[in-house]
Amino acid sequence: MSSARRNLLAGSVCFVFFLLFYGITSRGKLQTSDEAAVFVTGVSLATRGHLAIDEFASLNERVNIGQCGPDGHFYTKYFPGNAFSVACIYKLTAQPNDKPYVWVEEAAPSITGARWAMRINALWGALGLTALLFLTRRYFDRRTAIATVLLVGLCSDWWYQSRGLFSEVGAGAFLISCLYMSILQKPYGTAAALAVSILFRPTNLLALPIWAKTVWRRIPHALGSGLIIAAAGLLLALYNWARFGSPLTFGYPEGNLSVPFFKGLFNMFVSPGRSLFVYSPVLLLALPGAYLFYKREKILALLCLITVLSYAAVVASWGPLGWGLTWGMRLMTPIVPILGFLIAPTLDFIFSKRKWLVSVVSLLAVLGFAVQVLALMRDPTHVLIDRVGSGEVKFEDTIYSVRDSWPALQIRMLSRWQPCDVDSYTVRHWFTSCPD
């Protein structure tokens, strides 16, 4: 079998495995108001051909999910990527005369269509890991590429986020695809992947240097592929205009970039309750990996670092402090596959020159996998709401206190754990008789 066919087979196996794995472990339910707003927007588009979600306007009195447009209808502030994806999946799978799916209010008239649509991130999660496999295989051997993908797919927060409906997974999947297309020197593929990623998170415009490197000194390709990115920007502008009557209004309140920068960085990387490395300890391997890869591929390493650091700079200032009811470091999810790619040089170095350090990799992998399983045992959002809402724990302590950090609260939950607590609709349905 040729090398190209072997790589294609490996990619197909990777995609199918993670699609099934993430699909089976998917929550299959709406967890937060953010997810609900995006989901209901998609269902509204599929069933009524309209973006309005007036039935959820009252929710905005408790937590900001959007605002009213000039036409008097209420619209979500979130982006079109997952909303359009939900609309497509729901349209294909909704059943007539089905019972409704209810989240506070009726969110969808067909619970069957709702369950399928809420698994859309399983698709994006599998796509992102497949692109990561292809990208890693360009520079490293098969063993390193497979180990990298397994560490990211099973032992990092990418698994948890792929079980839900937040838009960052789609943004990350197409961002790593953009990087892969850039390595292949495909300017139109790079631009298309970046353009789609922007529809999930406009902050992915921070990855423009990746596209710029691909079209450097290739003026015709720069102009043609640049139009693809511009088209994504135009679509976002039209999406904003359709909702809020202005191409530059996303529906977010003023003051979102209000967190002190260094305090945000501390929370993001060091705090016991929100650190990226607490929820995904395997990403620590990206730190030496960035140095090792820089010695080999300076420009590509710098592009990865620029993307990661610019993302961190924006997220660090994004409010509210602690990033609300989000388990893990959700807003950094789009760059997790890029950090995953930087794990590969470390693994390659250890496998070839420092085999005794495999035990360190194994320890980080076990810790990361345990964190993901811990979140699967029970919905962590319910744990946080129960403890903070009862006054037992202050919200700030879930960020800064080791004893009362969110992971610590989740661990203490195990003393009262029951099978019906499992945070996966399919797993509960298969192995218990618990109500939906």
N, C-alpha and C positions, 0 to 999 in steps of 0.2 A: 504494500500500500504506500502511495506517495506521501511525502511530508504534508502537503496541502490537505489531502484527504484525512490524514490522521488528526490534523488540527481541527478540521471541520467536524469530525466525529467527536473529538474531545469537547469542542464547544457545544455541540448538540446535547451530549450527555450532561454537561454542566448546566445548560439552560433548563432541560427537562427536570433534572434532579431538584434544583432550587425552586423552580416553579411549583412543583408538587410539594416540596418541603415547606415553603413559605405559605402556599395555599392551604395546606392541611393545618398548619399552626396559626393561620390567620385568626385574628379576633372575631371576624365576621359580625362585628357590631360597631356602632359608633361609640367612641370613648369620650371625646371632648367637643366643645362647641365649635372649635375650628374645623374638625372633621365633619360635624353635622352641617355646618354652613356650606362647605364645598359639596357634600353629598346631596343635599336638598337642592342646591343650584343645578347640579347635573340632572337630577330627577325632574325638576321643573322644566329644564330644557328638553328632555326626552319626551315628557308627557304633554306639555303645554306650549312648547316652542318659545319659552320666555325665560329670562334669567331671574325674575323676581321671586323672592321667598318671603312674601308678606306674612305667612303663617308663623314665621319664626322671628318676627320683628320684636315681639315682647321679650325675647331672650336677650336682646341688645341692651335692655335696661340693667341687666346683671353683669354681662360681660360683652365687650365690644367685638362684634362680628361683622360690622358693616355700617351702612347708613342709607337714608332715603335719597333717591334720585330726584331730579326736577319733575318727574312724572308722578311723584307721590308714592311710588312702589319702593319696597325695601330690597336692597341688594347686599350680597356679601362683599367683603373687602378683598377676598382671596383671588388667586390667579386662575387662568382658564385651563391649565394643563390637566389637572385631575378632574376638574368639573366637566370638561368635555369628554374625558376618558370614562367617567362614571356614566355620562349620558349615553355613550356608545354601547357600553357593556349592558347597562340597564335596558336599553331599547332592544337588544338582541335576546335577553334572557327573561324579561318580565313575562309573567303568566296572567292571562285574563281570569277574572273571578277568583283571584288569589286573596289570601288574607293580607292586611297591610303590615308594614314594618313601622313600629312606633318608637320614637325617641323624643320624649317630652310631648310632642305633637306627632300626628301621623307624618312620617318622613317620606314614605313611598307606598303606593297602593298595592305593590306586589312584593311580598317578603322574599320570594325566590329571586327576583331580579335584584333586590337589595343585597342579598347575601353574595351573589356573584360580583356585583359592582364593587362591594367593599373589599374584594380581594385583588383589586387592580394593582396594588403595590407589590403583590407577589410577582406579577409580570415584570414590573420595572426592576425589582430587586434581582430577579434572575437575569434580566438583560444586562444590568450593570456588572454582575459578576462574570458573565460570559465575555463582555468587552474587556474586563480586567484580565481574564485568562488569556485572551488573544494578545493583549498588550504586553503582558509579562512574558509570554512565550517568545516575543520578538527579541528579548535580551537575555533570557535565562533558560536553563534546561527544564525539562518536563516536571521533574520532581519539585523544583523550586516554584514553578508556576502553580502546580496543583496545591502545594502546601500554602501558598499565598492566598489562593481563592478560598480554601477551606477555613483558614484563620479569619479572613474577613467575613465570610458568609455564615460561619457558625459561632465565632468567638468575639464578634464585635456587635455594636449597637445597630449595624446594618440589618441584622436578623429582626430585632425588635421593631424597627421602623418599617420593615417590609411586611410586618403583620398588621399594620394599621392603614390609615388613609391620608396621612400627611403628605404634602406635595414635595417634600425634600428628597424622597427616594427617586421619583421620576427625574428631578433635577440632577441628582447625582449619577443616575444611570446614563443620561444623555451627555453629561459632562465628561465622564470617563470614555464614552464613545467618541466624543469630540477629540479627546487626546489621542485615542487610538487612530482615528482617521488622519490626524495631523502627522503621526509617525509614518503612516502609509503614504504621506504626501498627496492626500486627496483633498484639495481645497473645497470642493463643493460638498463632499461628505462631512468635512470638518464644520463648514458653515451650517449645514442642515442640522447636524447634531447639536451645535451650539444654539441655533435658533429655536429648536424644540425645547431645549433645556431652559431657555429664557421664559418660555410660556409657563413653566412650572415655578421658577423663581427668577425674577428679573435681575437679582443680584448676580446671576451667572454671567452677566455682562463683564464681570471682573475677569473672566477667562478669555477676553478678547485677545490678549497677547498670544494665546495658543494658536488662534486663527491667523493672527498677523505673522507669526513665524512661518506658517504654512504657505502664505502667499507672498512672502518677502521676495522682491525683485521679479514678481510674476504678475505684472500689471493687469493683463486681461483677466486672469483668474481672480485677482483681487476685486476687480469691479464686478464680475459676474457673481462670485460667491458672496460678496458683500451685500448684494441685493437680497439674498436669502435671509441674511441677518436683519436687514432693514425691513423685510416683509414681516418678520416676527415682531419687530418693534411697532410696525403699523397695525398688526393684529391686536397687540396689547392696547394701543391707542384707541382702536375702534371698540374694543371690549370695555374700556373705561368710559368712552363716550356713550355707549349703549346703556350703561348703568348710571353714570353720574353726570352725563352731559359735558364732560371735559376729558380730553385725551390724556391729561396729566394727573387726574384724580383717581387714586386707587381705593379710596374709602378708608384709609388709615387715619387715625387722629394725629394731631400735631404732637411732637414731643416724644416720638418713639425712640429716637437716638438720644436718650437722656441719661443712660447709665454712665457713671464715671469710668473712663476707658480702662485704667489699670485695675480697678475693682472688677470690671467685667472680665478682663483677662485672667485675674486670679480665680474667679468663679469657674471660668471655662476650662482651665488647665490644672488647678491646684486644689480647689475646694473639695471636701469629702462628699458633698451631696450633689454636685453638678459636673465635676471634672470629666472631660472627655476620656481621660485615661482610667478613671474609676469604672466607667461603664464599658470601655473597650481597652483593657490593659495591653492587648497585643499591639496596639498602635504605638506603644513606646518603642517598638522595633523600628519605626519609621525615622526616629531621630538619628541613630547611627547610619541607617539606610540612606538618608539624604546625603550625608557626607560621602559615603562609599560610592553612591551613584554619581555625585558631582565629579569625582575623580575620573569617572568613565565617560559620562555624557553631560558636559557642563551646561549646555543650553537647555536640554530637556529637564535636567534637575532644577535649574533656575526657574523654568516655566512652572513646574510643579510647586516650588516653594512660593513663588509670587502669587499663584492662585490660592494656596492654602493660607498664607499670611494676610493677604488682602481680605479674604473671607473672614478670618479671625478678627481683623481690625473692625469690620462692620458689625459682626455679631456681638463683639465685646461691648459695644455701646448701645445695643438694641435692648429696649425695655419691654416689659417690666423686669426688674432685677430678679434673677433666678429663673426667668423664662417660664413663669406660670406653672401650670399643671403638666409639665412635659417631663416624662421619665427620660433620663439620659440627656445628651447634648444634641437635641433634635436639629437645631438651626445649623449645626456643623455637618449634618448628614451628607449634604452634597459633595463634600470633599473627602469623605471617608474612603471611597475607592481610590482616590489619588494618594492618600496616606497609605492605603493598602499596597499600592504599587511600589511605594518607597520601602515597604517591609521586605520586598523581594531581594534587594541587594544584601540586607542583613542575613536573610536565610541562606542565600547563595554563599556568603562568606563563612557562615557557621558550618554549613554542610560540607564545604570543601577544605576549610582550614582550621576550624575550631569546633570539632564535633562535640567536645565536652560541654559546649554551651547549649546543646540541644535540650538539656534539662531545663534551662531558663526559658526557652521558647515553650516547652511543654507546660511549665508552671503558668506562664502568662495565658496560654491557650485554655488550660483548665479553669483558671480564674474567670476568664472572659466568657467561656461557655456556661459556667455556673451562674454568672450574672444574668445571662439570657434566659436560662431555665428558671431562675428566681422570678423573673418578670412574667414567665409563662404560667407559674403556679397560681397567681392571682393578679387581677388587674391592679397595677401599682397606683393608678389614679384614685381608686376607691380607698386604698390603704392611706394615702396622703390626706384625702378629704376626711376620712374617719378620724385620724389622729389630730389633724390641725383643727377641724371643725369642732371637735369635742373639747378643745382647749388643752389637751394633754401635751401637745408639742407646738411650739411657735414655728411659723413658716420659715423664719430666718434660720432656725436651728436645723431645718432639713437641708440647708445649704452649707452651713459653717460648722456644725457640730458633728463629730465622728459618731458619738453615741446615738444621736437622733437624726442622723442623715437619712435621706430617703432610702438608700440601700439597707441601712440598719433597721429601719422600720419594716421594710419588706422581709428581712430575715426574721424579725420577731413575730411577724404574721404567721410564720410556719407552725408555731405552737398551737394555732387554732385552725389549721388548714383542713379543708374537706375537698373531696374530688370535684364537687360542683363549683369550686372556686377556680378551676383551670381556665385560663384566659384564652381559650381557643374554642370556637363554636364546634368545629368538626371533631376535635378530640373529645369534647364533652359528649357530643352526640353519639360517637362510636362506643365509648367506654362507660358511660353513666346513663341513668334514666332521669337526669336533671331537666327541669323545664328550660326552654329556650330563653 
